[in-house]
Amino acid sequence: MKIIVTIPAYNEEETIAEVISGIHDVMTKSHYNYKILVLDDGSKDKTAEVARKNKAIVFSHQYNRGLAETFKTEIKESISLGADLIIHIDADSQYLPTDIPKLIEKYKEGYDLVLGSRFLGTIEEMPFVKKLGNRMFSAVISKILNFRITDAQTGFRAFSKKVATELDIRSTHTYTQEQIIKAVKNRFRIAEVPIYFAKRKSGESRLIKNPFEYAAKAGINILRLFRDYEPLKFFGIIGGLIFSIGFIIGAWLLYLFLTLGKVGHTPSLILSILLLIVGIQIILFGLFADMRR
């Protein structure tokens, strides 16, 4: 079994050497056939240079493309290196290389995708907004899949060559939830193992520079998840709400006519009819989208 340990990195020269060294120590002691692949996402510092000095293979983007695009490159390059198992770990040293054997052992039990769960393990430090966002994402994913996931946002995971080649990751926002959703829907076996999540030693998180911005992005991504994977529910709720408003207005006009004999209110009548039609159209759109999934 050939293992490729991948590290996406953007301006992580201060921590990348420690992460790579820790991986070498763990993998050498475990006697696995492995290589370390650093995906330099257009770093402006010496991330790539430091990684090469520490005996890692480096593939660099000319400019910063973001996590999702870097993940796609990671899969492509790992397969070209002959990976049977890909282990994804971040470059900021918050995930510990010493937890890698947990993922490998779980994989060897017959699982296709193994997630390192921070919420099953120990979290040394995590901002409240990020913790809340992670739990919300996990709850949404679990609801969509009817399969409990405690940490859908984890950046520490192991997955087989089959998962890498058969699941087409299309998201331009995040790979984390999409890979889990598609793995479940394609009947791959998924497991979680408890891991340690350490306090960030240097720099700042690229995901949560501003808590309000993070909350807004998290909310938008949750809506996207429902739209893409539960279109009937998503459009059904929106269409149902619009239809209900139109129905209430129409019922009020009918009440006025039956009890007081009032007629007129033409603008309200037009609005009621318009809302009813739009609501029905949105519900039908969700139905057609659900049939084409």
C-alpha positions as CSV (number, residue, x, y, z in Angstrom):
1,M,0.0,0.0,0.0
2,K,1.4,3.4,-1.0
3,I,0.3,6.3,1.1
4,I,0.5,9.9,0.0
5,V,0.3,12.4,2.8
6,T,-0.9,15.7,1.4
7,I,-0.6,19.2,2.9
8,P,-2.3,22.2,1.3
9,A,-0.4,25.3,2.3
10,Y,-0.6,29.0,1.8
11,N,2.0,31.2,3.5
12,E,2.8,28.6,6.2
13,E,6.6,28.8,6.2
14,E,6.6,29.1,10.0
15,T,4.8,25.8,10.7
16,I,5.3,23.6,7.6
17,A,8.7,22.2,8.6
18,E,7.3,21.0,11.9
19,V,4.3,19.3,10.3
20,I,6.5,17.6,7.6
21,S,9.0,16.5,10.3
22,G,6.3,15.0,12.4
23,I,4.9,13.1,9.5
24,H,8.3,11.7,8.6
25,D,8.7,10.5,12.2
26,V,5.4,8.8,12.4
27,M,5.4,7.2,9.0
28,T,9.0,6.0,9.3
29,K,8.4,4.4,12.6
30,S,5.3,2.7,11.2
31,H,7.3,1.4,8.2
32,Y,4.7,2.5,5.6
33,N,5.6,3.2,2.0
34,Y,4.8,6.9,1.8
35,K,5.5,10.2,0.2
36,I,4.7,13.7,1.4
37,L,3.1,16.1,-1.1
38,V,2.8,19.8,-0.3
39,L,0.3,21.7,-2.4
40,D,1.6,25.3,-2.4
41,D,-1.4,27.4,-3.2
42,G,0.6,30.4,-4.6
43,S,2.3,31.3,-1.3
44,K,4.2,34.6,-1.2
45,D,6.6,33.4,1.5
46,K,9.1,30.5,1.6
47,T,6.6,27.8,2.1
48,A,7.6,25.8,-1.0
49,E,11.4,26.2,-0.3
50,V,11.0,25.1,3.3
51,A,8.9,22.1,2.3
52,R,11.5,20.9,-0.3
53,K,14.3,21.3,2.3
54,N,12.4,18.9,4.5
55,K,12.1,16.2,1.8
56,A,8.6,16.8,0.6
57,I,7.4,16.8,-3.0
58,V,6.0,20.3,-3.8
59,F,3.5,21.3,-6.4
60,S,2.8,25.0,-6.7
61,H,0.0,27.0,-8.1
62,Q,1.1,30.2,-9.8
63,Y,-1.5,32.2,-7.8
64,N,-3.8,31.5,-4.8
65,R,-6.8,29.4,-6.0
66,G,-8.4,28.6,-2.6
67,L,-8.9,25.4,-0.7
68,A,-11.4,23.7,-3.1
69,E,-9.2,24.1,-6.2
70,T,-6.1,23.1,-4.2
71,F,-7.9,19.9,-3.1
72,K,-8.7,19.0,-6.7
73,T,-5.0,19.5,-7.6
74,E,-4.1,17.4,-4.6
75,I,-6.2,14.4,-5.8
76,K,-4.8,14.6,-9.3
77,E,-1.1,14.8,-8.2
78,S,-1.6,12.1,-5.6
79,I,-3.0,9.7,-8.2
80,S,-0.1,10.4,-10.5
81,L,2.2,9.5,-7.7
82,G,0.5,6.1,-7.4
83,A,-1.5,6.6,-4.2
84,D,-3.5,3.8,-2.8
85,L,-4.5,5.9,0.2
86,I,-4.4,9.7,0.5
87,I,-4.1,11.4,3.9
88,H,-5.0,15.0,4.0
89,I,-3.6,17.2,6.9
90,D,-3.3,20.9,7.3
91,A,-0.1,22.9,7.4
92,D,-0.8,25.0,10.5
93,S,0.2,22.3,13.0
94,Q,-3.3,22.2,14.6
95,Y,-3.8,18.6,13.5
96,L,-1.2,16.3,14.9
97,P,0.8,13.8,12.7
98,T,0.8,11.4,15.7
99,D,-2.9,10.9,15.0
100,I,-2.3,9.6,11.4
101,P,-2.0,5.9,12.5
102,K,-5.6,6.1,13.8
103,L,-6.8,7.0,10.3
104,I,-4.8,4.3,8.7
105,E,-5.9,1.6,11.0
106,K,-9.5,2.5,10.5
107,Y,-9.0,2.5,6.8
108,K,-7.5,-1.0,7.1
109,E,-10.7,-2.1,8.8
110,G,-12.5,-1.6,5.4
111,Y,-13.6,2.0,5.5
112,D,-13.2,4.1,2.3
113,L,-13.3,7.6,4.0
114,V,-12.0,8.2,7.5
115,L,-12.6,11.6,9.1
116,G,-10.6,12.9,12.0
117,S,-13.2,14.3,14.3
118,R,-12.3,17.2,16.6
119,F,-15.6,16.9,18.5
120,L,-15.0,13.3,19.3
121,G,-11.5,14.1,20.5
122,T,-9.9,17.1,22.3
123,I,-10.1,20.7,21.2
124,E,-7.4,22.8,22.8
125,E,-8.8,26.1,21.4
126,M,-11.4,27.1,18.8
127,P,-13.3,30.4,18.5
128,F,-16.9,30.2,19.5
129,V,-18.2,31.3,16.1
130,K,-16.2,28.7,14.3
131,K,-17.2,26.0,16.8
132,L,-20.9,26.9,16.3
133,G,-20.5,27.0,12.5
134,N,-18.8,23.6,12.5
135,R,-21.6,22.0,14.6
136,M,-24.2,23.6,12.4
137,F,-22.6,22.2,9.2
138,S,-22.3,18.8,10.7
139,A,-26.0,18.9,11.8
140,V,-27.1,19.9,8.3
141,I,-24.9,17.2,6.6
142,S,-26.3,14.6,9.0
143,K,-29.8,15.7,8.3
144,I,-29.4,15.6,4.5
145,L,-27.7,12.2,4.6
146,N,-29.6,10.6,7.5
147,F,-26.1,9.6,8.6
148,R,-24.5,11.1,11.8
149,I,-21.3,13.1,11.2
150,T,-19.8,15.0,14.1
151,D,-17.2,17.0,12.2
152,A,-18.1,17.6,8.5
153,Q,-15.6,20.5,8.3
154,T,-12.5,18.6,9.4
155,G,-9.4,19.1,7.3
156,F,-7.8,15.8,8.6
157,R,-9.0,12.8,6.7
158,A,-7.9,9.7,4.8
159,F,-9.6,8.3,1.7
160,S,-8.9,5.5,-0.8
161,K,-7.9,5.8,-4.4
162,K,-11.4,4.7,-5.3
163,V,-12.9,7.6,-3.5
164,A,-10.4,10.0,-5.0
165,T,-11.1,8.8,-8.6
166,E,-14.8,8.1,-8.5
167,L,-16.1,11.2,-6.6
168,D,-16.0,14.3,-8.8
169,I,-15.5,17.3,-6.5
170,R,-17.1,20.3,-8.3
171,S,-17.4,22.8,-5.5
172,T,-15.6,26.1,-5.7
173,H,-16.2,26.9,-2.1
174,T,-15.2,23.8,0.0
175,Y,-14.4,20.2,-0.6
176,T,-15.1,19.0,3.0
177,Q,-18.9,18.6,2.9
178,E,-19.1,17.6,-0.8
179,Q,-16.8,14.7,-0.4
180,I,-18.7,13.4,2.5
181,I,-22.1,13.8,0.9
182,K,-21.0,12.1,-2.4
183,A,-19.2,9.3,-0.5
184,V,-22.4,8.5,1.4
185,K,-24.6,8.7,-1.7
186,N,-22.2,6.4,-3.6
187,R,-22.4,3.9,-0.7
188,F,-18.8,4.2,0.4
189,R,-18.0,3.2,4.0
190,I,-17.3,6.2,6.3
191,A,-16.0,6.3,9.8
192,E,-14.8,9.0,12.3
193,V,-11.9,8.7,14.7
194,P,-11.2,11.1,17.7
195,I,-8.3,13.4,17.2
196,Y,-6.5,16.2,19.0
197,F,-6.9,19.8,17.7
198,A,-4.2,22.0,19.0
199,K,-4.0,25.8,19.4
200,R,-2.7,27.6,16.4
201,K,1.0,28.5,17.0
202,S,1.5,31.3,14.5
203,G,-0.3,33.4,12.0
204,E,-4.1,33.7,11.7
205,S,-6.8,31.5,10.3
206,R,-7.7,32.2,6.7
207,L,-11.2,30.9,7.4
208,I,-12.1,33.2,10.4
209,K,-10.3,36.5,10.1
210,N,-13.6,38.2,10.8
211,P,-16.3,36.3,12.9
212,F,-19.2,38.1,11.2
213,E,-17.8,37.4,7.7
214,Y,-17.3,33.7,8.7
215,A,-20.9,33.5,10.0
216,A,-22.3,35.0,6.8
217,K,-20.2,32.6,4.6
218,A,-21.3,29.7,6.8
219,G,-24.9,30.6,6.4
220,I,-24.6,30.9,2.7
221,N,-22.8,27.6,2.4
222,I,-25.5,25.8,4.5
223,L,-28.2,27.2,2.1
224,R,-26.1,26.0,-0.9
225,L,-26.0,22.5,0.6
226,F,-29.8,22.4,0.9
227,R,-30.2,23.9,-2.5
228,D,-27.9,21.4,-4.2
229,Y,-28.7,18.2,-2.2
230,E,-32.2,18.7,-1.0
231,P,-33.8,20.9,-3.7
232,L,-37.4,19.7,-3.0
233,K,-37.1,20.8,0.6
234,F,-35.2,24.0,-0.2
235,F,-37.5,25.2,-3.0
236,G,-40.6,23.7,-1.4
237,I,-40.1,25.8,1.8
238,I,-39.5,29.0,-0.3
239,G,-42.4,28.3,-2.7
240,G,-44.7,27.2,0.2
241,L,-44.0,30.4,2.1
242,I,-44.8,32.6,-1.0
243,F,-47.9,30.5,-1.8
244,S,-49.1,30.8,1.8
245,I,-48.8,34.6,1.7
246,G,-50.8,34.7,-1.5
247,F,-53.4,32.4,-0.1
248,I,-53.8,34.5,3.1
249,I,-54.3,37.7,1.1
250,G,-56.8,35.9,-1.2
251,A,-58.6,34.4,1.8
252,W,-58.8,37.9,3.4
253,L,-60.3,39.4,0.2
254,L,-62.8,36.5,0.1
255,Y,-63.8,37.1,3.7
256,L,-64.4,40.7,3.1
257,F,-66.6,39.8,0.1
258,L,-68.6,37.1,1.9
259,T,-69.1,39.0,5.2
260,L,-69.3,42.7,4.1
261,G,-70.0,42.4,0.4
262,K,-66.9,44.4,-0.3
263,V,-65.4,44.2,-3.8
264,G,-62.5,45.9,-5.4
265,H,-59.0,45.8,-3.8
266,T,-57.7,45.1,-7.3
267,P,-54.0,45.5,-6.5
268,S,-54.3,43.1,-3.5
269,L,-56.2,40.6,-5.8
270,I,-53.4,40.8,-8.4
271,L,-50.7,40.4,-5.8
272,S,-52.5,37.4,-4.3
273,I,-52.8,35.7,-7.7
274,L,-49.2,36.5,-8.6
275,L,-47.9,35.1,-5.3
276,L,-49.9,31.9,-5.7
277,I,-48.6,31.4,-9.2
278,V,-45.0,32.1,-8.3
279,G,-45.2,29.8,-5.2
280,I,-46.5,26.9,-7.3
281,Q,-43.8,27.5,-9.9
282,I,-41.0,27.4,-7.3
283,I,-42.4,24.2,-5.7
284,L,-42.6,22.6,-9.2
285,F,-39.0,23.7,-9.9
286,G,-37.9,22.0,-6.7
287,L,-39.8,18.9,-7.7
288,F,-38.1,18.7,-11.1
289,A,-34.7,19.4,-9.6
290,D,-35.2,16.6,-7.1
291,M,-36.2,14.2,-9.9
292,R,-32.9,15.0,-11.8
293,R,-30.6,14.5,-8.8
